[in-house]
Amino acid sequence: MLRKYNLGFEWRGLVLFLAVMVPNFIWFAIPAPNDILRADSLTPEIDSVATVCQIAFVLCLCLLMRVDQNPFCLNRTTKCTVASVLLYYVCWALYYQGVTGAAVILGLTLFPCIAFLLFAVDRRNTVAVILIVLFTACHLAHTFMHFIA
């Protein structure tokens, strides 16, 4: 399977990662009112697996390229990726307005995962897709155990 890939630099993968991380950097520096996300974790093992998967999928999105990859274009998948990031920003805006309901917390959890997954599918990066699915499962488990259940 890996012979279908070359090492290279996919700058769009890095741009997507940074676009998703910007609100997190702001959150680290400026706490939101009613900041429920700063609670201590109840799931350190799940969080560790999620972190490893996140690092691995970001590396795959930025450095692993299919040899038979189509040129990047503004297709429906790309537009949906951008829409997912914009919806993620909307959820952060709501969170900073003090809205901490399940829909907002799920949006903060799912929209970046959807954006990464759509990008990986568009780039035909199967390795990244697998890692993103694992990360999403861990991220959802963490969210449900901490904020939804």
Phi and psi restraints in degrees (value plus and minus 20) as a CYANA .aco file:
   2 LEU   PHI     -91.6   -51.6
   2 LEU   PSI     -34.4     5.6
   3 ARG   PHI     -91.5   -51.5
   3 ARG   PSI     -30.9     9.1
   4 LYS   PHI    -101.4   -61.4
   4 LYS   PSI     -19.1    20.9
   5 TYR   PHI    -141.4  -101.4
   5 TYR   PSI     129.8   169.8
   6 ASN   PHI    -142.9  -102.9
   6 ASN   PSI     134.3   174.3
   7 LEU   PHI     -99.5   -59.5
   7 LEU   PSI     117.1   157.1
   8 GLY   PHI    -186.9  -146.9
   8 GLY   PSI    -197.5  -157.5
   9 PHE   PHI    -135.6   -95.6
   9 PHE   PSI      94.0   134.0
  10 GLU   PHI    -118.4   -78.4
  10 GLU   PSI      73.1   113.1
  11 TRP   PHI     -84.2   -44.2
  11 TRP   PSI     -47.3    -7.3
  12 ARG   PHI     -86.9   -46.9
  12 ARG   PSI     -53.1   -13.1
  13 GLY   PHI     -84.3   -44.3
  13 GLY   PSI     -60.6   -20.6
  14 LEU   PHI     -86.9   -46.9
  14 LEU   PSI     -62.0   -22.0
  15 VAL   PHI     -81.3   -41.3
  15 VAL   PSI     -63.8   -23.8
  16 LEU   PHI     -81.7   -41.7
  16 LEU   PSI     -66.4   -26.4
  17 PHE   PHI     -79.5   -39.5
  17 PHE   PSI     -66.0   -26.0
  18 LEU   PHI     -85.7   -45.7
  18 LEU   PSI     -57.4   -17.4
  19 ALA   PHI     -81.9   -41.9
  19 ALA   PSI     -58.3   -18.3
  20 VAL   PHI     -94.4   -54.4
  20 VAL   PSI     -52.4   -12.4
  21 MET   PHI    -100.7   -60.7
  21 MET   PSI     -41.5    -1.5
  22 VAL   PHI     -72.2   -32.2
  22 VAL   PSI     -70.6   -30.6
  23 PRO   PHI     -81.2   -41.2
  23 PRO   PSI     -52.6   -12.6
  24 ASN   PHI     -86.4   -46.4
  24 ASN   PSI     -61.1   -21.1
  25 PHE   PHI     -81.9   -41.9
  25 PHE   PSI     -61.7   -21.7
  26 ILE   PHI     -82.6   -42.6
  26 ILE   PSI     -64.9   -24.9
  27 TRP   PHI     -81.4   -41.4
  27 TRP   PSI     -60.0   -20.0
  28 PHE   PHI     -81.1   -41.1
  28 PHE   PSI     -58.5   -18.5
  29 ALA   PHI    -104.1   -64.1
  29 ALA   PSI     -57.1   -17.1
  30 ILE   PHI    -147.8  -107.8
  30 ILE   PSI      82.5   122.5
  31 PRO   PHI     -83.0   -43.0
  31 PRO   PSI     126.1   166.1
  32 ALA   PHI    -104.0   -64.0
  32 ALA   PSI     135.4   175.4
  33 PRO   PHI     -86.2   -46.2
  33 PRO   PSI     127.8   167.8
  34 ASN   PHI      32.5    72.5
  34 ASN   PSI      29.9    69.9
  35 ASP   PHI     -99.9   -59.9
  35 ASP   PSI      61.8   101.8
  36 ILE   PHI     -92.8   -52.8
  36 ILE   PSI     -36.8     3.2
  37 LEU   PHI     -93.6   -53.6
  37 LEU   PSI     -32.6     7.4
  38 ARG   PHI    -107.8   -67.8
  38 ARG   PSI     -11.7    28.3
  39 ALA   PHI     -88.6   -48.6
  39 ALA   PSI     131.9   171.9
  40 ASP   PHI     -83.2   -43.2
  40 ASP   PSI     125.1   165.1
  41 SER   PHI     -95.2   -55.2
  41 SER   PSI     119.2   159.2
  42 LEU   PHI    -116.1   -76.1
  42 LEU   PSI     -26.2    13.8
  43 THR   PHI    -151.2  -111.2
  43 THR   PSI      41.7    81.7
  44 PRO   PHI     -82.1   -42.1
  44 PRO   PSI     -52.5   -12.5
  45 GLU   PHI     -88.7   -48.7
  45 GLU   PSI     -65.3   -25.3
  46 ILE   PHI     -82.8   -42.8
  46 ILE   PSI     -60.8   -20.8
  47 ASP   PHI     -83.3   -43.3
  47 ASP   PSI     -57.1   -17.1
  48 SER   PHI     -86.3   -46.3
  48 SER   PSI     -64.3   -24.3
  49 VAL   PHI     -81.9   -41.9
  49 VAL   PSI     -63.0   -23.0
  50 ALA   PHI     -80.6   -40.6
  50 ALA   PSI     -62.1   -22.1
  51 THR   PHI     -83.7   -43.7
  51 THR   PSI     -64.1   -24.1
  52 VAL   PHI     -82.3   -42.3
  52 VAL   PSI     -65.1   -25.1
  53 CYS   PHI     -82.9   -42.9
  53 CYS   PSI     -60.6   -20.6
  54 GLN   PHI     -83.5   -43.5
  54 GLN   PSI     -67.5   -27.5
  55 ILE   PHI     -79.3   -39.3
  55 ILE   PSI     -65.2   -25.2
  56 ALA   PHI     -85.3   -45.3
  56 ALA   PSI     -63.2   -23.2
  57 PHE   PHI     -91.2   -51.2
  57 PHE   PSI     -53.7   -13.7
  58 VAL   PHI     -85.3   -45.3
  58 VAL   PSI     -62.5   -22.5
  59 LEU   PHI     -80.7   -40.7
  59 LEU   PSI     -62.2   -22.2
  60 CYS   PHI     -84.1   -44.1
  60 CYS   PSI     -62.3   -22.3
  61 LEU   PHI     -84.8   -44.8
  61 LEU   PSI     -51.9   -11.9
  62 CYS   PHI    -113.6   -73.6
  62 CYS   PSI     -45.8    -5.8
  63 LEU   PHI    -142.1  -102.1
  63 LEU   PSI     -34.8     5.2
  64 LEU   PHI    -127.7   -87.7
  64 LEU   PSI      99.4   139.4
  65 MET   PHI    -146.5  -106.5
  65 MET   PSI     117.8   157.8
  66 ARG   PHI     -89.1   -49.1
  66 ARG   PSI     120.3   160.3
  67 VAL   PHI     -90.8   -50.8
  67 VAL   PSI     -47.4    -7.4
  68 ASP   PHI    -122.9   -82.9
  68 ASP   PSI       4.6    44.6
  69 GLN   PHI     -87.5   -47.5
  69 GLN   PSI     117.4   157.4
  70 ASN   PHI     -96.7   -56.7
  70 ASN   PSI     133.5   173.5
  71 PRO   PHI     -81.4   -41.4
  71 PRO   PSI     127.9   167.9
  72 PHE   PHI     -89.2   -49.2
  72 PHE   PSI     113.8   153.8
  73 CYS   PHI    -165.4  -125.4
  73 CYS   PSI     145.1   185.1
  74 LEU   PHI    -104.1   -64.1
  74 LEU   PSI      61.2   101.2
  75 ASN   PHI    -120.6   -80.6
  75 ASN   PSI    -194.4  -154.4
  76 ARG   PHI     -81.2   -41.2
  76 ARG   PSI     -59.7   -19.7
  77 THR   PHI     -84.0   -44.0
  77 THR   PSI     -61.3   -21.3
  78 THR   PHI     -83.1   -43.1
  78 THR   PSI     -62.6   -22.6
  79 LYS   PHI     -84.4   -44.4
  79 LYS   PSI     -58.7   -18.7
  80 CYS   PHI     -88.4   -48.4
  80 CYS   PSI     -54.0   -14.0
  81 THR   PHI     -81.6   -41.6
  81 THR   PSI     -68.6   -28.6
  82 VAL   PHI     -82.2   -42.2
  82 VAL   PSI     -62.0   -22.0
  83 ALA   PHI     -81.4   -41.4
  83 ALA   PSI     -58.9   -18.9
  84 SER   PHI     -83.8   -43.8
  84 SER   PSI     -60.8   -20.8
  85 VAL   PHI     -85.9   -45.9
  85 VAL   PSI     -61.5   -21.5
  86 LEU   PHI     -84.5   -44.5
  86 LEU   PSI     -60.1   -20.1
  87 LEU   PHI     -84.9   -44.9
  87 LEU   PSI     -55.4   -15.4
  88 TYR   PHI     -80.9   -40.9
  88 TYR   PSI     -63.6   -23.6
  89 TYR   PHI     -82.8   -42.8
  89 TYR   PSI     -59.4   -19.4
  90 VAL   PHI     -81.6   -41.6
  90 VAL   PSI     -62.5   -22.5
  91 CYS   PHI     -82.8   -42.8
  91 CYS   PSI     -60.0   -20.0
  92 TRP   PHI     -84.8   -44.8
  92 TRP   PSI     -60.2   -20.2
  93 ALA   PHI     -81.6   -41.6
  93 ALA   PSI     -63.4   -23.4
  94 LEU   PHI     -83.8   -43.8
  94 LEU   PSI     -61.9   -21.9
  95 TYR   PHI     -80.2   -40.2
  95 TYR   PSI     -61.4   -21.4
  96 TYR   PHI     -92.7   -52.7
  96 TYR   PSI     -34.0     6.0
  97 GLN   PHI    -107.1   -67.1
  97 GLN   PSI     -19.1    20.9
  98 GLY   PHI      74.2   114.2
  98 GLY   PSI     -14.2    25.8
  99 VAL   PHI    -104.3   -64.3
  99 VAL   PSI      95.0   135.0
 100 THR   PHI    -145.2  -105.2
 100 THR   PSI       8.5    48.5
 101 GLY   PHI     -89.8   -49.8
 101 GLY   PSI     149.5   189.5
 102 ALA   PHI     -78.2   -38.2
 102 ALA   PSI     -59.0   -19.0
 103 ALA   PHI     -83.0   -43.0
 103 ALA   PSI     -62.4   -22.4
 104 VAL   PHI     -87.9   -47.9
 104 VAL   PSI     -64.6   -24.6
 105 ILE   PHI     -84.5   -44.5
 105 ILE   PSI     -61.0   -21.0
 106 LEU   PHI     -85.2   -45.2
 106 LEU   PSI     -57.1   -17.1
 107 GLY   PHI     -82.5   -42.5
 107 GLY   PSI     -61.3   -21.3
 108 LEU   PHI     -85.2   -45.2
 108 LEU   PSI     -46.5    -6.5
 109 THR   PHI    -104.6   -64.6
 109 THR   PSI     -67.7   -27.7
 110 LEU   PHI    -106.6   -66.6
 110 LEU   PSI     -59.5   -19.5
 111 PHE   PHI     -79.8   -39.8
 111 PHE   PSI     -61.8   -21.8
 112 PRO   PHI     -87.0   -47.0
 112 PRO   PSI     -56.9   -16.9
 113 CYS   PHI     -82.6   -42.6
 113 CYS   PSI     -62.3   -22.3
 114 ILE   PHI     -82.9   -42.9
 114 ILE   PSI     -62.5   -22.5
 115 ALA   PHI     -80.7   -40.7
 115 ALA   PSI     -67.1   -27.1
 116 PHE   PHI     -83.6   -43.6
 116 PHE   PSI     -62.4   -22.4
 117 LEU   PHI     -83.7   -43.7
 117 LEU   PSI     -64.9   -24.9
 118 LEU   PHI     -82.5   -42.5
 118 LEU   PSI     -61.4   -21.4
 119 PHE   PHI     -81.8   -41.8
 119 PHE   PSI     -66.4   -26.4
 120 ALA   PHI     -83.6   -43.6
 120 ALA   PSI     -60.7   -20.7
 121 VAL   PHI     -83.9   -43.9
 121 VAL   PSI     -64.2   -24.2
 122 ASP   PHI     -81.0   -41.0
 122 ASP   PSI     -56.9   -16.9
 123 ARG   PHI    -107.5   -67.5
 123 ARG   PSI     -17.8    22.2
 124 ARG   PHI      36.6    76.6
 124 ARG   PSI      19.4    59.4
 125 ASN   PHI    -118.4   -78.4
 125 ASN   PSI      65.0   105.0
 126 THR   PHI     -81.8   -41.8
 126 THR   PSI     -58.4   -18.4
 127 VAL   PHI     -80.5   -40.5
 127 VAL   PSI     -66.7   -26.7
 128 ALA   PHI     -84.5   -44.5
 128 ALA   PSI     -59.0   -19.0
 129 VAL   PHI     -78.0   -38.0
 129 VAL   PSI     -67.0   -27.0
 130 ILE   PHI     -80.1   -40.1
 130 ILE   PSI     -66.4   -26.4
 131 LEU   PHI     -86.0   -46.0
 131 LEU   PSI     -57.0   -17.0
 132 ILE   PHI     -87.6   -47.6
 132 ILE   PSI     -59.9   -19.9
 133 VAL   PHI     -82.6   -42.6
 133 VAL   PSI     -63.1   -23.1
 134 LEU   PHI     -83.1   -43.1
 134 LEU   PSI     -64.8   -24.8
 135 PHE   PHI     -80.1   -40.1
 135 PHE   PSI     -65.2   -25.2
 136 THR   PHI     -81.1   -41.1
 136 THR   PSI     -62.3   -22.3
 137 ALA   PHI     -81.3   -41.3
 137 ALA   PSI     -64.4   -24.4
 138 CYS   PHI     -85.6   -45.6
 138 CYS   PSI     -63.2   -23.2
 139 HIS   PHI     -83.2   -43.2
 139 HIS   PSI     -62.2   -22.2
 140 LEU   PHI     -86.4   -46.4
 140 LEU   PSI     -62.4   -22.4
 141 ALA   PHI     -79.6   -39.6
 141 ALA   PSI     -66.2   -26.2
 142 HIS   PHI     -78.6   -38.6
 142 HIS   PSI     -67.0   -27.0
 143 THR   PHI     -82.2   -42.2
 143 THR   PSI     -67.4   -27.4
 144 PHE   PHI     -84.7   -44.7
 144 PHE   PSI     -61.5   -21.5
 145 MET   PHI     -89.7   -49.7
 145 MET   PSI     -48.7    -8.7
 146 HIS   PHI    -116.3   -76.3
 146 HIS   PSI     -57.4   -17.4
 147 PHE   PHI    -144.2  -104.2
 147 PHE   PSI     -40.2    -0.2
 148 ILE   PHI    -123.6   -83.6
 148 ILE   PSI     -67.1   -27.1
